[in-house]
């Protein structure tokens, strides 16, 4: 029989992270790639009822959508476990972001260079709530059609906001995005709480 402390998730610091971004940028895929446990998805098929409501421009092959949230967990080390909450991307479900953000230490805004404009709402949401975030550019099929500086300029990001390129399907790349966010959170904490 194992001891109660044998699961790192029971003894480590738990940190809530949101994975946000526009409709169809890869949030569900990112949570699924990162999670060490079977992720929870609330995917439903797109129906004719969404015609004219959900903008499928640039993502015509998409057949499902997140209607509530995605959830996953990743252990960074013995002292730190991240709980990932993927937000729904369609505007009609944005009201849920206000509940999902409670207790979040930081966020990843996932961006698609084919449709950067769908990232603005997530960026504005976290900036207005002063929640630290990083921007991860999901390079679908390894397409890198814009430089990081071009994306930074197009999104009008503050210089202190980290921006990384990734493939949301690749666990190692998603893990690097999350490590970048954790390092960003630690740097902000150190800056606001200098050692005496």
PyMOL commands that place a pseudoatom at each C-alpha (Angstrom):
pseudoatom trace, name=CA, resn=UNK, resi=1, chain=A, elem=C, hetatm=0, pos=[0.000, 0.000, 0.000]
pseudoatom trace, name=CA, resn=UNK, resi=2, chain=A, elem=C, hetatm=0, pos=[1.433, 3.404, -1.019]
pseudoatom trace, name=CA, resn=UNK, resi=3, chain=A, elem=C, hetatm=0, pos=[1.685, 6.332, 1.309]
pseudoatom trace, name=CA, resn=UNK, resi=4, chain=A, elem=C, hetatm=0, pos=[-0.551, 9.347, 0.911]
pseudoatom trace, name=CA, resn=UNK, resi=5, chain=A, elem=C, hetatm=0, pos=[2.478, 11.500, 0.048]
pseudoatom trace, name=CA, resn=UNK, resi=6, chain=A, elem=C, hetatm=0, pos=[3.645, 9.326, -2.847]
pseudoatom trace, name=CA, resn=UNK, resi=7, chain=A, elem=C, hetatm=0, pos=[1.775, 11.385, -5.474]
pseudoatom trace, name=CA, resn=UNK, resi=8, chain=A, elem=C, hetatm=0, pos=[3.801, 14.552, -6.270]
pseudoatom trace, name=CA, resn=UNK, resi=9, chain=A, elem=C, hetatm=0, pos=[0.545, 16.382, -7.007]
pseudoatom trace, name=CA, resn=UNK, resi=10, chain=A, elem=C, hetatm=0, pos=[-0.468, 15.941, -3.340]
pseudoatom trace, name=CA, resn=UNK, resi=11, chain=A, elem=C, hetatm=0, pos=[2.661, 17.569, -1.884]
pseudoatom trace, name=CA, resn=UNK, resi=12, chain=A, elem=C, hetatm=0, pos=[3.685, 20.056, -4.584]
pseudoatom trace, name=CA, resn=UNK, resi=13, chain=A, elem=C, hetatm=0, pos=[2.637, 23.681, -4.975]
pseudoatom trace, name=CA, resn=UNK, resi=14, chain=A, elem=C, hetatm=0, pos=[-0.446, 23.753, -7.222]
pseudoatom trace, name=CA, resn=UNK, resi=15, chain=A, elem=C, hetatm=0, pos=[-0.610, 26.549, -9.781]
pseudoatom trace, name=CA, resn=UNK, resi=16, chain=A, elem=C, hetatm=0, pos=[-3.675, 27.262, -11.908]
pseudoatom trace, name=CA, resn=UNK, resi=17, chain=A, elem=C, hetatm=0, pos=[-2.899, 28.268, -15.505]
pseudoatom trace, name=CA, resn=UNK, resi=18, chain=A, elem=C, hetatm=0, pos=[-5.370, 29.292, -18.194]
pseudoatom trace, name=CA, resn=UNK, resi=19, chain=A, elem=C, hetatm=0, pos=[-4.854, 28.358, -21.846]
pseudoatom trace, name=CA, resn=UNK, resi=20, chain=A, elem=C, hetatm=0, pos=[-6.738, 30.976, -23.849]
pseudoatom trace, name=CA, resn=UNK, resi=21, chain=A, elem=C, hetatm=0, pos=[-7.039, 32.244, -27.386]
pseudoatom trace, name=CA, resn=UNK, resi=22, chain=A, elem=C, hetatm=0, pos=[-9.457, 32.542, -30.239]
pseudoatom trace, name=CA, resn=UNK, resi=23, chain=A, elem=C, hetatm=0, pos=[-11.717, 29.921, -31.722]
pseudoatom trace, name=CA, resn=UNK, resi=24, chain=A, elem=C, hetatm=0, pos=[-9.758, 27.117, -33.371]
pseudoatom trace, name=CA, resn=UNK, resi=25, chain=A, elem=C, hetatm=0, pos=[-6.199, 28.131, -32.405]
pseudoatom trace, name=CA, resn=UNK, resi=26, chain=A, elem=C, hetatm=0, pos=[-5.362, 24.792, -30.731]
pseudoatom trace, name=CA, resn=UNK, resi=27, chain=A, elem=C, hetatm=0, pos=[-6.176, 25.223, -27.036]
pseudoatom trace, name=CA, resn=UNK, resi=28, chain=A, elem=C, hetatm=0, pos=[-7.746, 21.765, -26.645]
pseudoatom trace, name=CA, resn=UNK, resi=29, chain=A, elem=C, hetatm=0, pos=[-4.827, 20.241, -28.504]
pseudoatom trace, name=CA, resn=UNK, resi=30, chain=A, elem=C, hetatm=0, pos=[-2.330, 22.045, -26.247]
pseudoatom trace, name=CA, resn=UNK, resi=31, chain=A, elem=C, hetatm=0, pos=[-4.005, 20.889, -23.030]
pseudoatom trace, name=CA, resn=UNK, resi=32, chain=A, elem=C, hetatm=0, pos=[-4.178, 17.327, -24.364]
pseudoatom trace, name=CA, resn=UNK, resi=33, chain=A, elem=C, hetatm=0, pos=[-0.524, 17.326, -25.433]
pseudoatom trace, name=CA, resn=UNK, resi=34, chain=A, elem=C, hetatm=0, pos=[0.691, 18.664, -22.088]
pseudoatom trace, name=CA, resn=UNK, resi=35, chain=A, elem=C, hetatm=0, pos=[-1.451, 16.714, -19.661]
pseudoatom trace, name=CA, resn=UNK, resi=36, chain=A, elem=C, hetatm=0, pos=[0.054, 13.747, -17.851]
pseudoatom trace, name=CA, resn=UNK, resi=37, chain=A, elem=C, hetatm=0, pos=[-3.439, 12.571, -16.921]
pseudoatom trace, name=CA, resn=UNK, resi=38, chain=A, elem=C, hetatm=0, pos=[-6.326, 11.872, -19.261]
pseudoatom trace, name=CA, resn=UNK, resi=39, chain=A, elem=C, hetatm=0, pos=[-7.526, 15.409, -20.033]
pseudoatom trace, name=CA, resn=UNK, resi=40, chain=A, elem=C, hetatm=0, pos=[-11.118, 16.460, -19.562]
pseudoatom trace, name=CA, resn=UNK, resi=41, chain=A, elem=C, hetatm=0, pos=[-12.589, 17.939, -22.736]
pseudoatom trace, name=CA, resn=UNK, resi=42, chain=A, elem=C, hetatm=0, pos=[-16.034, 19.427, -23.255]
pseudoatom trace, name=CA, resn=UNK, resi=43, chain=A, elem=C, hetatm=0, pos=[-16.005, 19.131, -27.032]
pseudoatom trace, name=CA, resn=UNK, resi=44, chain=A, elem=C, hetatm=0, pos=[-19.212, 19.122, -29.021]
pseudoatom trace, name=CA, resn=UNK, resi=45, chain=A, elem=C, hetatm=0, pos=[-19.769, 18.837, -32.755]
pseudoatom trace, name=CA, resn=UNK, resi=46, chain=A, elem=C, hetatm=0, pos=[-20.371, 22.025, -34.684]
pseudoatom trace, name=CA, resn=UNK, resi=47, chain=A, elem=C, hetatm=0, pos=[-23.895, 22.033, -36.078]
pseudoatom trace, name=CA, resn=UNK, resi=48, chain=A, elem=C, hetatm=0, pos=[-25.867, 24.092, -38.551]
pseudoatom trace, name=CA, resn=UNK, resi=49, chain=A, elem=C, hetatm=0, pos=[-26.962, 26.224, -35.590]
pseudoatom trace, name=CA, resn=UNK, resi=50, chain=A, elem=C, hetatm=0, pos=[-23.442, 27.681, -35.430]
pseudoatom trace, name=CA, resn=UNK, resi=51, chain=A, elem=C, hetatm=0, pos=[-23.528, 28.851, -39.070]
pseudoatom trace, name=CA, resn=UNK, resi=52, chain=A, elem=C, hetatm=0, pos=[-23.250, 32.613, -39.050]
pseudoatom trace, name=CA, resn=UNK, resi=53, chain=A, elem=C, hetatm=0, pos=[-22.318, 32.550, -35.350]
pseudoatom trace, name=CA, resn=UNK, resi=54, chain=A, elem=C, hetatm=0, pos=[-18.898, 30.860, -35.353]
pseudoatom trace, name=CA, resn=UNK, resi=55, chain=A, elem=C, hetatm=0, pos=[-16.376, 32.227, -37.838]
pseudoatom trace, name=CA, resn=UNK, resi=56, chain=A, elem=C, hetatm=0, pos=[-14.745, 29.235, -39.548]
pseudoatom trace, name=CA, resn=UNK, resi=57, chain=A, elem=C, hetatm=0, pos=[-12.560, 31.355, -41.843]
pseudoatom trace, name=CA, resn=UNK, resi=58, chain=A, elem=C, hetatm=0, pos=[-9.147, 29.705, -42.012]
pseudoatom trace, name=CA, resn=UNK, resi=59, chain=A, elem=C, hetatm=0, pos=[-10.290, 26.669, -40.010]
pseudoatom trace, name=CA, resn=UNK, resi=60, chain=A, elem=C, hetatm=0, pos=[-12.847, 25.102, -42.341]
pseudoatom trace, name=CA, resn=UNK, resi=61, chain=A, elem=C, hetatm=0, pos=[-11.890, 21.529, -41.402]
pseudoatom trace, name=CA, resn=UNK, resi=62, chain=A, elem=C, hetatm=0, pos=[-12.810, 22.064, -37.732]
pseudoatom trace, name=CA, resn=UNK, resi=63, chain=A, elem=C, hetatm=0, pos=[-15.731, 19.845, -36.693]
pseudoatom trace, name=CA, resn=UNK, resi=64, chain=A, elem=C, hetatm=0, pos=[-15.835, 20.241, -32.888]
pseudoatom trace, name=CA, resn=UNK, resi=65, chain=A, elem=C, hetatm=0, pos=[-15.615, 23.050, -30.390]
pseudoatom trace, name=CA, resn=UNK, resi=66, chain=A, elem=C, hetatm=0, pos=[-15.056, 23.476, -26.644]
pseudoatom trace, name=CA, resn=UNK, resi=67, chain=A, elem=C, hetatm=0, pos=[-18.292, 24.505, -24.956]
pseudoatom trace, name=CA, resn=UNK, resi=68, chain=A, elem=C, hetatm=0, pos=[-17.090, 24.826, -21.354]
pseudoatom trace, name=CA, resn=UNK, resi=69, chain=A, elem=C, hetatm=0, pos=[-13.429, 24.095, -20.626]
pseudoatom trace, name=CA, resn=UNK, resi=70, chain=A, elem=C, hetatm=0, pos=[-10.545, 21.689, -21.056]
pseudoatom trace, name=CA, resn=UNK, resi=71, chain=A, elem=C, hetatm=0, pos=[-8.636, 20.451, -18.020]
pseudoatom trace, name=CA, resn=UNK, resi=72, chain=A, elem=C, hetatm=0, pos=[-5.261, 18.805, -17.638]
pseudoatom trace, name=CA, resn=UNK, resi=73, chain=A, elem=C, hetatm=0, pos=[-2.355, 18.473, -15.215]
pseudoatom trace, name=CA, resn=UNK, resi=74, chain=A, elem=C, hetatm=0, pos=[1.401, 18.529, -15.665]
pseudoatom trace, name=CA, resn=UNK, resi=75, chain=A, elem=C, hetatm=0, pos=[4.069, 18.035, -13.015]
pseudoatom trace, name=CA, resn=UNK, resi=76, chain=A, elem=C, hetatm=0, pos=[6.993, 20.382, -13.627]
pseudoatom trace, name=CA, resn=UNK, resi=77, chain=A, elem=C, hetatm=0, pos=[9.053, 18.972, -10.733]
pseudoatom trace, name=CA, resn=UNK, resi=78, chain=A, elem=C, hetatm=0, pos=[8.545, 17.617, -7.193]
pseudoatom trace, name=CA, resn=UNK, resi=79, chain=A, elem=C, hetatm=0, pos=[7.677, 21.090, -5.953]
pseudoatom trace, name=CA, resn=UNK, resi=80, chain=A, elem=C, hetatm=0, pos=[5.388, 22.364, -8.737]
pseudoatom trace, name=CA, resn=UNK, resi=81, chain=A, elem=C, hetatm=0, pos=[2.266, 21.029, -10.443]
pseudoatom trace, name=CA, resn=UNK, resi=82, chain=A, elem=C, hetatm=0, pos=[0.366, 23.038, -13.046]
pseudoatom trace, name=CA, resn=UNK, resi=83, chain=A, elem=C, hetatm=0, pos=[-3.382, 22.648, -13.453]
pseudoatom trace, name=CA, resn=UNK, resi=84, chain=A, elem=C, hetatm=0, pos=[-4.332, 23.691, -16.975]
pseudoatom trace, name=CA, resn=UNK, resi=85, chain=A, elem=C, hetatm=0, pos=[-7.731, 25.145, -17.793]
pseudoatom trace, name=CA, resn=UNK, resi=86, chain=A, elem=C, hetatm=0, pos=[-8.436, 25.661, -21.487]
pseudoatom trace, name=CA, resn=UNK, resi=87, chain=A, elem=C, hetatm=0, pos=[-11.005, 28.362, -22.174]
pseudoatom trace, name=CA, resn=UNK, resi=88, chain=A, elem=C, hetatm=0, pos=[-13.683, 28.233, -24.867]
pseudoatom trace, name=CA, resn=UNK, resi=89, chain=A, elem=C, hetatm=0, pos=[-12.780, 30.381, -27.857]
pseudoatom trace, name=CA, resn=UNK, resi=90, chain=A, elem=C, hetatm=0, pos=[-16.104, 31.525, -29.275]
pseudoatom trace, name=CA, resn=UNK, resi=91, chain=A, elem=C, hetatm=0, pos=[-17.383, 34.901, -28.196]
pseudoatom trace, name=CA, resn=UNK, resi=92, chain=A, elem=C, hetatm=0, pos=[-20.712, 33.429, -27.059]
pseudoatom trace, name=CA, resn=UNK, resi=93, chain=A, elem=C, hetatm=0, pos=[-18.851, 31.462, -24.345]
pseudoatom trace, name=CA, resn=UNK, resi=94, chain=A, elem=C, hetatm=0, pos=[-16.539, 34.242, -23.140]
pseudoatom trace, name=CA, resn=UNK, resi=95, chain=A, elem=C, hetatm=0, pos=[-18.720, 34.850, -20.075]
pseudoatom trace, name=CA, resn=UNK, resi=96, chain=A, elem=C, hetatm=0, pos=[-17.160, 31.647, -18.669]
pseudoatom trace, name=CA, resn=UNK, resi=97, chain=A, elem=C, hetatm=0, pos=[-13.706, 33.260, -18.623]
pseudoatom trace, name=CA, resn=UNK, resi=98, chain=A, elem=C, hetatm=0, pos=[-14.761, 35.368, -15.626]
pseudoatom trace, name=CA, resn=UNK, resi=99, chain=A, elem=C, hetatm=0, pos=[-15.268, 32.196, -13.566]
pseudoatom trace, name=CA, resn=UNK, resi=100, chain=A, elem=C, hetatm=0, pos=[-12.289, 30.298, -14.964]
pseudoatom trace, name=CA, resn=UNK, resi=101, chain=A, elem=C, hetatm=0, pos=[-9.862, 33.134, -14.141]
pseudoatom trace, name=CA, resn=UNK, resi=102, chain=A, elem=C, hetatm=0, pos=[-10.477, 32.953, -10.361]
pseudoatom trace, name=CA, resn=UNK, resi=103, chain=A, elem=C, hetatm=0, pos=[-7.297, 31.736, -8.693]
pseudoatom trace, name=CA, resn=UNK, resi=104, chain=A, elem=C, hetatm=0, pos=[-5.260, 31.702, -11.913]
pseudoatom trace, name=CA, resn=UNK, resi=105, chain=A, elem=C, hetatm=0, pos=[-1.604, 32.651, -11.457]
pseudoatom trace, name=CA, resn=UNK, resi=106, chain=A, elem=C, hetatm=0, pos=[-0.979, 33.173, -15.173]
pseudoatom trace, name=CA, resn=UNK, resi=107, chain=A, elem=C, hetatm=0, pos=[-2.018, 32.319, -18.694]
pseudoatom trace, name=CA, resn=UNK, resi=108, chain=A, elem=C, hetatm=0, pos=[-0.879, 31.226, -22.116]
pseudoatom trace, name=CA, resn=UNK, resi=109, chain=A, elem=C, hetatm=0, pos=[-2.477, 33.076, -25.019]
pseudoatom trace, name=CA, resn=UNK, resi=110, chain=A, elem=C, hetatm=0, pos=[-2.279, 30.736, -27.984]
pseudoatom trace, name=CA, resn=UNK, resi=111, chain=A, elem=C, hetatm=0, pos=[-2.092, 32.568, -31.311]
pseudoatom trace, name=CA, resn=UNK, resi=112, chain=A, elem=C, hetatm=0, pos=[-2.484, 31.496, -34.935]
pseudoatom trace, name=CA, resn=UNK, resi=113, chain=A, elem=C, hetatm=0, pos=[-0.594, 33.666, -37.447]
pseudoatom trace, name=CA, resn=UNK, resi=114, chain=A, elem=C, hetatm=0, pos=[-3.290, 32.989, -40.055]
pseudoatom trace, name=CA, resn=UNK, resi=115, chain=A, elem=C, hetatm=0, pos=[-5.801, 34.791, -37.823]
pseudoatom trace, name=CA, resn=UNK, resi=116, chain=A, elem=C, hetatm=0, pos=[-3.945, 36.953, -35.317]
pseudoatom trace, name=CA, resn=UNK, resi=117, chain=A, elem=C, hetatm=0, pos=[-6.989, 39.151, -34.759]
pseudoatom trace, name=CA, resn=UNK, resi=118, chain=A, elem=C, hetatm=0, pos=[-8.668, 36.371, -32.749]
pseudoatom trace, name=CA, resn=UNK, resi=119, chain=A, elem=C, hetatm=0, pos=[-5.960, 36.821, -30.082]
pseudoatom trace, name=CA, resn=UNK, resi=120, chain=A, elem=C, hetatm=0, pos=[-6.851, 40.383, -29.133]
pseudoatom trace, name=CA, resn=UNK, resi=121, chain=A, elem=C, hetatm=0, pos=[-9.748, 39.505, -26.811]
pseudoatom trace, name=CA, resn=UNK, resi=122, chain=A, elem=C, hetatm=0, pos=[-7.579, 37.143, -24.725]
pseudoatom trace, name=CA, resn=UNK, resi=123, chain=A, elem=C, hetatm=0, pos=[-4.714, 39.623, -24.494]
pseudoatom trace, name=CA, resn=UNK, resi=124, chain=A, elem=C, hetatm=0, pos=[-7.093, 42.430, -23.461]
pseudoatom trace, name=CA, resn=UNK, resi=125, chain=A, elem=C, hetatm=0, pos=[-8.759, 40.143, -20.889]
pseudoatom trace, name=CA, resn=UNK, resi=126, chain=A, elem=C, hetatm=0, pos=[-5.508, 39.310, -19.096]
pseudoatom trace, name=CA, resn=UNK, resi=127, chain=A, elem=C, hetatm=0, pos=[-4.046, 42.804, -19.368]
pseudoatom trace, name=CA, resn=UNK, resi=128, chain=A, elem=C, hetatm=0, pos=[-7.190, 44.363, -17.860]
pseudoatom trace, name=CA, resn=UNK, resi=129, chain=A, elem=C, hetatm=0, pos=[-7.021, 41.913, -14.933]
pseudoatom trace, name=CA, resn=UNK, resi=130, chain=A, elem=C, hetatm=0, pos=[-3.247, 42.250, -14.537]
pseudoatom trace, name=CA, resn=UNK, resi=131, chain=A, elem=C, hetatm=0, pos=[-2.756, 38.505, -14.959]
pseudoatom trace, name=CA, resn=UNK, resi=132, chain=A, elem=C, hetatm=0, pos=[0.712, 37.685, -16.302]
pseudoatom trace, name=CA, resn=UNK, resi=133, chain=A, elem=C, hetatm=0, pos=[0.721, 35.810, -19.584]
pseudoatom trace, name=CA, resn=UNK, resi=134, chain=A, elem=C, hetatm=0, pos=[2.913, 34.597, -22.393]
pseudoatom trace, name=CA, resn=UNK, resi=135, chain=A, elem=C, hetatm=0, pos=[1.966, 34.401, -26.049]
pseudoatom trace, name=CA, resn=UNK, resi=136, chain=A, elem=C, hetatm=0, pos=[2.596, 31.071, -27.759]
pseudoatom trace, name=CA, resn=UNK, resi=137, chain=A, elem=C, hetatm=0, pos=[2.391, 31.109, -31.555]
pseudoatom trace, name=CA, resn=UNK, resi=138, chain=A, elem=C, hetatm=0, pos=[1.017, 27.758, -32.681]
pseudoatom trace, name=CA, resn=UNK, resi=139, chain=A, elem=C, hetatm=0, pos=[2.999, 26.925, -35.816]
pseudoatom trace, name=CA, resn=UNK, resi=140, chain=A, elem=C, hetatm=0, pos=[0.541, 24.562, -37.509]
pseudoatom trace, name=CA, resn=UNK, resi=141, chain=A, elem=C, hetatm=0, pos=[2.376, 21.939, -39.566]
pseudoatom trace, name=CA, resn=UNK, resi=142, chain=A, elem=C, hetatm=0, pos=[5.662, 23.702, -38.713]
pseudoatom trace, name=CA, resn=UNK, resi=143, chain=A, elem=C, hetatm=0, pos=[4.623, 26.750, -40.769]
pseudoatom trace, name=CA, resn=UNK, resi=144, chain=A, elem=C, hetatm=0, pos=[6.528, 29.778, -39.536]
pseudoatom trace, name=CA, resn=UNK, resi=145, chain=A, elem=C, hetatm=0, pos=[5.243, 32.464, -41.852]
pseudoatom trace, name=CA, resn=UNK, resi=146, chain=A, elem=C, hetatm=0, pos=[5.945, 35.406, -39.535]
pseudoatom trace, name=CA, resn=UNK, resi=147, chain=A, elem=C, hetatm=0, pos=[8.895, 36.238, -37.339]
pseudoatom trace, name=CA, resn=UNK, resi=148, chain=A, elem=C, hetatm=0, pos=[8.370, 36.612, -33.589]
pseudoatom trace, name=CA, resn=UNK, resi=149, chain=A, elem=C, hetatm=0, pos=[8.953, 40.366, -33.946]
pseudoatom trace, name=CA, resn=UNK, resi=150, chain=A, elem=C, hetatm=0, pos=[6.272, 40.623, -36.653]
pseudoatom trace, name=CA, resn=UNK, resi=151, chain=A, elem=C, hetatm=0, pos=[3.803, 38.810, -34.383]
pseudoatom trace, name=CA, resn=UNK, resi=152, chain=A, elem=C, hetatm=0, pos=[4.789, 40.971, -31.397]
pseudoatom trace, name=CA, resn=UNK, resi=153, chain=A, elem=C, hetatm=0, pos=[4.223, 44.126, -33.450]
pseudoatom trace, name=CA, resn=UNK, resi=154, chain=A, elem=C, hetatm=0, pos=[0.904, 42.894, -34.911]
pseudoatom trace, name=CA, resn=UNK, resi=155, chain=A, elem=C, hetatm=0, pos=[-0.403, 42.040, -31.425]
pseudoatom trace, name=CA, resn=UNK, resi=156, chain=A, elem=C, hetatm=0, pos=[1.011, 45.263, -29.922]
pseudoatom trace, name=CA, resn=UNK, resi=157, chain=A, elem=C, hetatm=0, pos=[2.595, 43.314, -27.061]
pseudoatom trace, name=CA, resn=UNK, resi=158, chain=A, elem=C, hetatm=0, pos=[4.416, 45.040, -24.252]
pseudoatom trace, name=CA, resn=UNK, resi=159, chain=A, elem=C, hetatm=0, pos=[8.159, 44.287, -24.350]
pseudoatom trace, name=CA, resn=UNK, resi=160, chain=A, elem=C, hetatm=0, pos=[8.012, 42.329, -21.062]
pseudoatom trace, name=CA, resn=UNK, resi=161, chain=A, elem=C, hetatm=0, pos=[5.486, 39.773, -22.427]
pseudoatom trace, name=CA, resn=UNK, resi=162, chain=A, elem=C, hetatm=0, pos=[7.344, 36.617, -23.535]
pseudoatom trace, name=CA, resn=UNK, resi=163, chain=A, elem=C, hetatm=0, pos=[6.526, 35.292, -26.997]
pseudoatom trace, name=CA, resn=UNK, resi=164, chain=A, elem=C, hetatm=0, pos=[7.476, 31.767, -28.074]
pseudoatom trace, name=CA, resn=UNK, resi=165, chain=A, elem=C, hetatm=0, pos=[6.901, 29.619, -31.144]
pseudoatom trace, name=CA, resn=UNK, resi=166, chain=A, elem=C, hetatm=0, pos=[5.535, 26.109, -30.643]
pseudoatom trace, name=CA, resn=UNK, resi=167, chain=A, elem=C, hetatm=0, pos=[3.587, 23.233, -32.097]
pseudoatom trace, name=CA, resn=UNK, resi=168, chain=A, elem=C, hetatm=0, pos=[0.631, 22.664, -29.765]
pseudoatom trace, name=CA, resn=UNK, resi=169, chain=A, elem=C, hetatm=0, pos=[0.614, 18.968, -30.692]
pseudoatom trace, name=CA, resn=UNK, resi=170, chain=A, elem=C, hetatm=0, pos=[4.134, 18.350, -29.359]
pseudoatom trace, name=CA, resn=UNK, resi=171, chain=A, elem=C, hetatm=0, pos=[4.415, 17.655, -25.630]
pseudoatom trace, name=CA, resn=UNK, resi=172, chain=A, elem=C, hetatm=0, pos=[8.032, 18.836, -25.351]
pseudoatom trace, name=CA, resn=UNK, resi=173, chain=A, elem=C, hetatm=0, pos=[7.253, 22.136, -27.062]
pseudoatom trace, name=CA, resn=UNK, resi=174, chain=A, elem=C, hetatm=0, pos=[4.140, 22.734, -24.960]
pseudoatom trace, name=CA, resn=UNK, resi=175, chain=A, elem=C, hetatm=0, pos=[6.154, 21.961, -21.846]
pseudoatom trace, name=CA, resn=UNK, resi=176, chain=A, elem=C, hetatm=0, pos=[8.700, 24.621, -22.889]
pseudoatom trace, name=CA, resn=UNK, resi=177, chain=A, elem=C, hetatm=0, pos=[5.864, 27.144, -23.264]
pseudoatom trace, name=CA, resn=UNK, resi=178, chain=A, elem=C, hetatm=0, pos=[4.706, 26.327, -19.726]
pseudoatom trace, name=CA, resn=UNK, resi=179, chain=A, elem=C, hetatm=0, pos=[8.250, 26.555, -18.342]
pseudoatom trace, name=CA, resn=UNK, resi=180, chain=A, elem=C, hetatm=0, pos=[8.559, 29.987, -20.019]
pseudoatom trace, name=CA, resn=UNK, resi=181, chain=A, elem=C, hetatm=0, pos=[5.353, 31.063, -18.270]
pseudoatom trace, name=CA, resn=UNK, resi=182, chain=A, elem=C, hetatm=0, pos=[6.542, 29.767, -14.884]
pseudoatom trace, name=CA, resn=UNK, resi=183, chain=A, elem=C, hetatm=0, pos=[9.865, 31.601, -15.309]
pseudoatom trace, name=CA, resn=UNK, resi=184, chain=A, elem=C, hetatm=0, pos=[7.944, 34.769, -16.248]
pseudoatom trace, name=CA, resn=UNK, resi=185, chain=A, elem=C, hetatm=0, pos=[5.769, 34.420, -13.129]
pseudoatom trace, name=CA, resn=UNK, resi=186, chain=A, elem=C, hetatm=0, pos=[8.833, 33.890, -10.924]
pseudoatom trace, name=CA, resn=UNK, resi=187, chain=A, elem=C, hetatm=0, pos=[10.617, 36.916, -12.418]
pseudoatom trace, name=CA, resn=UNK, resi=188, chain=A, elem=C, hetatm=0, pos=[7.566, 39.126, -11.853]
pseudoatom trace, name=CA, resn=UNK, resi=189, chain=A, elem=C, hetatm=0, pos=[7.257, 37.864, -8.279]
pseudoatom trace, name=CA, resn=UNK, resi=190, chain=A, elem=C, hetatm=0, pos=[10.947, 38.551, -7.595]
pseudoatom trace, name=CA, resn=UNK, resi=191, chain=A, elem=C, hetatm=0, pos=[10.667, 42.043, -9.069]
pseudoatom trace, name=CA, resn=UNK, resi=192, chain=A, elem=C, hetatm=0, pos=[7.692, 42.920, -6.899]
pseudoatom trace, name=CA, resn=UNK, resi=193, chain=A, elem=C, hetatm=0, pos=[9.130, 41.284, -3.754]
pseudoatom trace, name=CA, resn=UNK, resi=194, chain=A, elem=C, hetatm=0, pos=[12.864, 42.098, -3.733]
pseudoatom trace, name=CA, resn=UNK, resi=195, chain=A, elem=C, hetatm=0, pos=[15.053, 40.360, -1.163]
pseudoatom trace, name=CA, resn=UNK, resi=196, chain=A, elem=C, hetatm=0, pos=[15.969, 42.498, 1.824]
for i in range(1, 196): cmd.bond("trace and resi %d" % i, "trace and resi %d" % (i + 1))
show_as sticks, trace
zoom trace
